[in-house]
């Protein structure tokens, strides 16, 4: 599926991803067959890289699907010495699918599963996090940001998906609520000196934001 980059460049980036577990490939095939949106290998590997670089041991996913992105974070946390990745979805069936995939990958001890609304679940989960991954309804991004900032440790990282909306963010005729919310969220982060941020133009645009204080 083409996102921001051309199909050829997307494939080139995917081909650069180091060999990955067979179960991850099974999850990729399932997503392709069902049309389920996952972050894909290049973006997943980037998330893994960021989590490894900052030594993340507590990761909270706001919107986890059937566990594909979770697998990349869980691998990083496991290699960082262990910790917890919180997999959060509304749907109990998706949670069950994730538990099956991630058990096969061998990351069970590093995972916590929550079925519920992501913002409320983050609010009710005690402690600070090294990394928060944001992939919920786009209209909810701006409202979620203050809570995310309060739940990240100083020096923690926010990764937010779908920041380019397949190019819609630069279309002046697109005034839809999801696109407008992404534009507002982007300004809220990039105009705030507490964050140091950039959008990485892979897949559908991934925001990398470092909480400086």
Secondary structure, 3 states (H helix, E strand, C coil): CCCCCCHHHHHHHHHHCCCCCHHHHHHHHHHHHHCCCCCHHHHHHHHHHHHHHCCCCEEEEECCCCCHHHHHHHHHHHHCCCCEEEEEECCHHHHHHHHHHHHHHCCHHHEEEEECCHHHHHHHCCCCEEEEEECCCHHHHHHHHHHHHHHEEEEEEEEECCCCHHHHHHCCCCCCHHHHHHHHHHHHHHCCCCEEEEEECCCCCEEEEEECC
